[in-house]
């Protein structure tokens, strides 16, 4: 199970927002002391003999943030990066120290990094700002910075942090290091924010007031639906505790097909409702390209910055559903008939999700289904 996933407290146990805020403020106070010591040491001011590494790491206590840090096993370097990214939102004055002028050149210190924005008068930290804090007085610590800002680091991979991309001719760490509004909201309230349908998130939630008694299916079809439900309920146990993750492909793909009105969407919503999952209808018109290979690139873009698009939903137990239009006679790269295949390919990119593509005809899907372990 993803450590990020297990960092989510059970529903109703999100802690008091006041307690959550207090925990974040303690973390920022610790960051403030670290920054002050780093600058003292760097500029050889009084007290420069001390090291920021000797400043005690604050106790975590009980909060959403503390639970997240403990579960993800974040070291103090990662916690500093997290605190630095949230500082502009919670305590922007903490970073004003970086506005100090270099007396030799009568301008700011290049090594501090950071950028200014006309909509925000405070200091916005960049990857270089983190690099300065951690390695200005100890060059070997740069290796820690490289690890944290690597896209494979869990904070970036799960899009807790975002390092803004820059032009190829500029230093990669010149991008703004930020914490998404969704994650900040979660750390404060314990609540997960549901985004609106947009170019940044091409899906919207669906629901139904109906229940299983309203769904009429044949015995054989219902048996297959129960298999999907069983996987949703026990998939984590089978894959990780029983060791099947080493033998079968991750994720689950199932094709629903039939004429309009036969219950494809209802079945998907009931599966989600009965297993306490969010289900989203994907607007494939926003993510399917007529050019070979471009569609998967678009899908991958939705797991990358700018801040928290689909990556935020690794927090949730998530199902994705797409309902293709009536297929044309001859499939091409961008015909609706190939859109279920798009969801199947996307499941290789986001293996923890359940994809339920639907179509009125499965004829072109047979080779696709033959390639699926689930």
C-alpha positions as CSV (number, residue, x, y, z in Angstrom):
1,X,0.0,0.0,0.0
2,X,1.2,3.5,-0.8
3,X,2.6,5.2,2.2
4,X,0.9,8.4,1.1
5,X,-2.4,6.5,1.1
6,X,-1.9,5.1,4.6
7,X,-1.1,8.6,5.9
8,X,-4.8,9.5,5.6
9,X,-6.6,9.3,8.9
10,X,-9.9,7.4,9.0
11,X,-13.0,9.5,8.2
12,X,-14.1,11.4,11.3
13,X,-10.6,11.3,12.8
14,X,-9.1,14.3,11.0
15,X,-8.1,16.0,14.3
16,X,-9.1,19.5,15.4
17,X,-8.1,22.2,12.8
18,X,-6.7,24.3,15.6
19,X,-4.4,21.4,16.5
20,X,-3.4,21.0,12.9
21,X,-2.6,24.7,12.5
22,X,-0.6,24.6,15.7
23,X,1.5,21.7,14.4
24,X,2.2,23.6,11.2
25,X,3.2,26.7,13.1
26,X,5.7,24.7,15.2
27,X,7.2,23.4,12.0
28,X,7.5,26.9,10.6
29,X,9.1,28.2,13.8
30,X,11.7,25.4,13.5
31,X,12.3,26.5,9.9
32,X,12.7,30.1,10.9
33,X,15.4,29.1,13.4
34,X,17.2,27.0,10.8
35,X,17.2,29.8,8.2
36,X,18.5,32.3,10.8
37,X,21.4,30.0,11.7
38,X,22.2,29.2,8.1
39,X,22.6,32.9,7.3
40,X,24.6,33.6,10.4
41,X,27.0,30.8,9.5
42,X,27.1,31.8,5.9
43,X,27.9,35.5,6.5
44,X,30.1,34.7,9.5
45,X,28.0,36.7,11.9
46,X,27.9,36.2,15.7
47,X,27.1,32.6,16.5
48,X,28.3,31.3,13.1
49,X,30.2,28.4,14.8
50,X,26.9,26.7,15.5
51,X,25.2,24.4,12.9
52,X,21.6,24.3,11.8
53,X,21.7,20.5,12.2
54,X,22.0,21.0,15.9
55,X,18.7,22.7,16.2
56,X,16.3,20.2,17.8
57,X,13.6,18.8,15.5
58,X,10.2,19.6,16.9
59,X,8.0,16.8,18.3
60,X,5.3,15.9,16.0
61,X,2.4,15.4,18.4
62,X,-1.0,14.4,17.0
63,X,-2.2,16.1,13.9
64,X,-2.9,15.4,10.3
65,X,0.5,16.8,9.4
66,X,2.3,14.7,12.1
67,X,0.5,11.6,11.0
68,X,1.5,12.3,7.4
69,X,5.2,12.8,8.3
70,X,5.4,9.7,10.5
71,X,3.7,7.4,8.0
72,X,5.8,8.6,5.1
73,X,8.9,8.4,7.2
74,X,10.1,11.9,6.2
75,X,13.5,12.8,7.4
76,X,14.4,16.3,8.6
77,X,15.6,17.4,5.2
78,X,12.3,16.6,3.6
79,X,10.4,18.3,6.5
80,X,12.4,21.4,5.9
81,X,11.4,21.3,2.2
82,X,7.8,20.9,3.1
83,X,7.9,23.7,5.7
84,X,9.7,26.0,3.2
85,X,7.0,25.4,0.6
86,X,4.1,26.1,3.0
87,X,5.7,29.3,4.5
88,X,4.4,31.7,1.9
89,X,0.9,30.7,2.7
90,X,1.0,30.4,6.5
91,X,3.8,32.8,7.5
92,X,5.2,34.8,4.6
93,X,7.1,37.2,6.8
94,X,9.3,34.3,7.8
95,X,11.1,34.4,4.4
96,X,11.6,38.2,4.3
97,X,15.1,37.7,5.6
98,X,16.0,36.6,2.1
99,X,15.3,40.1,0.8
100,X,18.5,41.3,2.4
101,X,20.9,43.1,0.1
102,X,24.4,42.0,-0.7
103,X,26.4,45.1,0.3
104,X,29.2,44.3,-2.2
105,X,26.9,44.5,-5.2
106,X,23.9,46.4,-3.8
107,X,21.5,43.8,-4.9
108,X,20.0,40.6,-3.6
109,X,22.0,37.4,-2.9
110,X,21.9,35.2,-6.0
111,X,22.5,32.2,-3.9
112,X,19.3,32.7,-1.9
113,X,17.2,31.9,-5.0
114,X,13.6,32.9,-4.8
115,X,11.4,35.0,-7.1
116,X,8.9,37.8,-6.8
117,X,5.4,38.0,-8.2
118,X,3.3,41.1,-8.9
119,X,0.4,39.4,-7.2
120,X,2.3,38.5,-4.1
121,X,4.7,40.9,-2.4
122,X,6.4,38.2,-0.3
123,X,9.4,36.0,-1.1
124,X,8.6,32.8,-3.1
125,X,11.1,30.1,-2.5
126,X,12.6,28.1,-5.3
127,X,14.6,24.9,-5.5
128,X,17.7,27.0,-5.1
129,X,16.4,28.5,-1.8
130,X,16.1,24.9,-0.5
131,X,19.6,24.2,-1.8
132,X,21.0,27.3,0.0
133,X,19.3,26.3,3.3
134,X,20.6,22.8,3.3
135,X,24.0,23.0,1.6
136,X,25.3,26.6,1.9
137,X,27.6,25.7,4.7
138,X,27.9,22.0,4.0
139,X,28.3,21.3,0.2
140,X,27.8,17.5,0.8
141,X,24.2,18.2,1.8
142,X,23.5,19.1,-1.9
143,X,23.1,15.4,-2.4
144,X,20.1,15.5,-0.1
145,X,18.6,18.4,-2.1
146,X,19.1,16.4,-5.3
147,X,17.2,13.5,-3.8
148,X,14.3,15.7,-2.5
149,X,13.9,17.6,-5.8
150,X,14.1,14.4,-7.9
151,X,10.7,13.7,-9.5
152,X,10.8,10.2,-8.0
153,X,10.9,11.5,-4.4
154,X,7.6,10.7,-2.8
155,X,6.8,14.4,-2.1
156,X,7.1,15.2,-5.8
157,X,5.9,11.9,-7.2
158,X,2.7,12.2,-5.1
159,X,2.6,16.0,-5.9
160,X,2.7,17.1,-2.3
161,X,5.3,19.5,-3.5
162,X,5.7,21.1,-6.9
163,X,8.9,22.4,-8.5
164,X,7.8,24.7,-11.2
165,X,9.4,23.9,-14.6
166,X,11.6,26.5,-16.2
167,X,13.1,27.1,-19.6
168,X,15.7,24.6,-20.7
169,X,18.4,27.2,-20.7
170,X,17.8,28.1,-17.1
171,X,18.9,26.3,-13.9
172,X,16.4,23.6,-13.1
173,X,16.2,24.7,-9.5
174,X,15.1,28.2,-10.5
175,X,11.5,27.1,-10.4
176,X,9.2,28.0,-7.5
177,X,8.9,25.3,-4.9
178,X,5.3,25.2,-3.7
179,X,2.8,23.2,-1.7
180,X,-0.6,22.8,-3.4
181,X,-3.7,24.5,-2.0
182,X,-5.3,21.1,-1.9
183,X,-2.6,19.6,0.3
184,X,-2.5,22.7,2.5
185,X,-6.2,22.5,3.0
186,X,-5.9,18.9,3.9
187,X,-3.1,19.5,6.4
188,X,-5.2,22.1,8.2
189,X,-8.7,20.5,8.1
190,X,-8.1,16.9,7.3
191,X,-10.6,17.2,4.4
192,X,-9.9,16.3,0.8
193,X,-10.8,18.9,-1.8
194,X,-12.7,17.8,-4.8
195,X,-11.6,19.8,-7.9
196,X,-13.9,21.0,-10.6
197,X,-13.9,19.8,-14.2
198,X,-11.3,21.8,-16.0
199,X,-8.4,21.5,-18.4
200,X,-6.3,20.6,-15.3
201,X,-8.7,17.8,-14.2
202,X,-10.7,16.4,-17.1
203,X,-13.2,14.5,-15.0
204,X,-16.2,15.1,-12.8
205,X,-17.8,13.1,-10.0
206,X,-20.9,11.0,-10.6
207,X,-23.3,9.5,-8.2
208,X,-26.7,7.8,-8.1
209,X,-29.5,7.6,-5.5
210,X,-30.3,4.1,-6.6
211,X,-29.0,0.8,-5.0
212,X,-28.4,-2.8,-6.0
213,X,-32.1,-3.6,-5.9
214,X,-32.6,-1.3,-8.8
215,X,-30.1,-3.0,-11.0
216,X,-31.3,-6.0,-13.1
217,X,-28.5,-8.1,-14.6
218,X,-28.2,-11.7,-15.6
219,X,-26.7,-14.2,-13.2
220,X,-23.4,-14.5,-15.1
221,X,-23.0,-10.7,-15.4
222,X,-23.7,-10.1,-11.8
223,X,-21.2,-12.8,-10.8
224,X,-18.5,-10.9,-12.8
225,X,-19.6,-7.6,-11.1
226,X,-19.2,-9.3,-7.7
227,X,-15.6,-10.3,-8.8
228,X,-14.8,-6.6,-9.3
229,X,-16.4,-5.8,-6.0
230,X,-14.3,-8.5,-4.3
231,X,-11.1,-7.0,-5.8
232,X,-12.1,-3.5,-4.7
233,X,-12.6,-4.9,-1.1
234,X,-9.6,-7.2,-0.9
235,X,-7.3,-6.1,-3.6
236,X,-4.7,-4.6,-1.3
237,X,-4.6,-7.7,0.8
238,X,-4.2,-10.0,-2.2
239,X,-1.6,-7.8,-3.9
240,X,0.6,-6.9,-0.9
241,X,-0.1,-9.3,2.0
242,X,-0.5,-12.4,-0.1
243,X,2.3,-11.4,-2.5
244,X,0.4,-11.4,-5.8
245,X,1.9,-8.0,-6.7
246,X,5.0,-10.0,-7.9
247,X,2.9,-12.2,-10.2
248,X,0.1,-10.0,-11.8
249,X,-0.1,-6.6,-13.2
250,X,-1.1,-3.7,-10.9
251,X,-4.5,-2.0,-11.2
252,X,-7.8,-3.3,-12.5
253,X,-9.4,-2.8,-15.9
254,X,-12.9,-3.9,-16.8
255,X,-14.9,-3.2,-20.0
256,X,-18.6,-2.6,-19.7
257,X,-20.5,-2.8,-22.9
258,X,-24.0,-2.8,-24.1
259,X,-26.7,-0.5,-25.6
260,X,-27.6,2.8,-23.9
261,X,-29.8,2.2,-20.8
262,X,-28.4,-1.2,-19.9
263,X,-26.9,-0.1,-16.6
264,X,-23.2,0.6,-17.4
265,X,-23.0,3.9,-15.5
266,X,-25.3,2.7,-12.7
267,X,-23.2,-0.4,-12.2
268,X,-20.0,1.7,-11.9
269,X,-21.6,4.1,-9.4
270,X,-23.0,1.2,-7.3
271,X,-19.5,-0.4,-7.2
272,X,-18.1,2.9,-6.0
273,X,-20.8,3.5,-3.4
274,X,-20.7,0.0,-2.0
275,X,-16.9,0.2,-1.5
276,X,-16.7,3.8,-0.2
277,X,-14.9,5.1,-3.2
278,X,-15.0,8.2,-5.3
279,X,-15.9,7.7,-8.9
280,X,-15.3,10.2,-11.7
281,X,-16.5,10.2,-15.3
282,X,-13.5,11.1,-17.5
283,X,-14.1,13.5,-20.4
284,X,-12.0,11.7,-23.0
285,X,-12.5,14.5,-25.5
286,X,-10.1,16.6,-23.4
287,X,-7.4,14.0,-23.3
288,X,-7.5,12.0,-26.5
289,X,-5.2,13.0,-29.3
290,X,-5.4,11.9,-32.9
291,X,-1.7,11.5,-33.0
292,X,-0.1,8.2,-32.1
293,X,1.6,8.3,-28.7
294,X,0.3,11.7,-27.8
295,X,-2.6,10.5,-25.7
296,X,-0.4,8.7,-23.2
297,X,1.8,11.8,-23.0
298,X,-1.3,13.8,-22.1
299,X,-2.3,11.3,-19.4
300,X,1.2,11.5,-18.0
301,X,0.9,15.3,-17.9
302,X,-2.0,15.0,-15.5
303,X,0.3,13.4,-13.0
304,X,2.9,16.2,-13.2
305,X,2.9,19.9,-12.1
306,X,1.3,22.5,-12.2
307,X,0.0,21.7,-8.7
308,X,-1.9,18.7,-7.8
309,X,-4.0,17.5,-10.6
310,X,-4.8,13.8,-10.6
311,X,-1.9,13.1,-8.2
312,X,-3.9,14.5,-5.3
313,X,-6.4,11.7,-5.8
314,X,-3.9,9.1,-4.7
315,X,-5.3,10.2,-1.4
316,X,-8.6,8.8,-2.3
317,X,-9.9,5.3,-3.2
318,X,-10.6,6.2,-6.7
319,X,-12.5,4.8,-9.7
320,X,-12.5,6.3,-13.2
321,X,-15.3,5.7,-15.7
322,X,-15.7,6.7,-19.3
323,X,-18.6,6.1,-21.5
324,X,-17.8,6.2,-25.3
325,X,-20.2,7.4,-27.9
326,X,-21.6,5.1,-30.6
327,X,-18.6,3.8,-32.5
328,X,-17.9,4.4,-36.1
329,X,-17.5,1.7,-38.6
330,X,-13.8,1.9,-39.0
331,X,-11.6,2.7,-36.0
332,X,-8.9,5.3,-36.2
333,X,-6.6,6.7,-33.5
334,X,-9.2,9.3,-32.4
335,X,-12.5,7.5,-32.9
336,X,-14.7,6.9,-29.8
337,X,-14.2,3.2,-30.2
338,X,-10.6,3.5,-29.2
339,X,-11.3,5.6,-26.2
340,X,-11.8,2.6,-23.8
341,X,-8.3,1.6,-24.9
342,X,-7.1,5.0,-23.7
343,X,-8.4,4.2,-20.2
344,X,-6.7,0.8,-20.3
345,X,-3.4,2.4,-21.3
346,X,-3.8,5.0,-18.6
347,X,-4.2,2.2,-16.0
348,X,-0.5,1.4,-16.7
349,X,0.4,4.9,-15.8
350,X,-1.9,5.0,-12.7
351,X,-1.9,1.4,-11.5
352,X,-3.6,2.0,-8.2
353,X,-6.8,3.1,-9.9
354,X,-9.7,1.1,-11.2
355,X,-10.6,1.9,-14.7
356,X,-14.1,1.1,-16.1
357,X,-14.3,2.1,-19.7
358,X,-17.7,1.5,-21.3
359,X,-18.8,1.3,-25.0
360,X,-21.8,0.2,-27.0
361,X,-19.6,-2.4,-28.9
362,X,-16.7,-4.5,-27.7
363,X,-15.6,-5.7,-31.1
364,X,-12.3,-3.8,-31.2
365,X,-11.6,-4.4,-27.6
366,X,-10.9,-8.2,-27.8
367,X,-7.1,-7.9,-28.3
368,X,-7.0,-5.3,-25.5
369,X,-8.8,-7.5,-23.0
370,X,-6.6,-10.4,-23.8
371,X,-3.7,-8.3,-22.5
372,X,-5.2,-7.7,-19.1
373,X,-4.5,-9.8,-16.1
374,X,-7.5,-8.3,-14.2
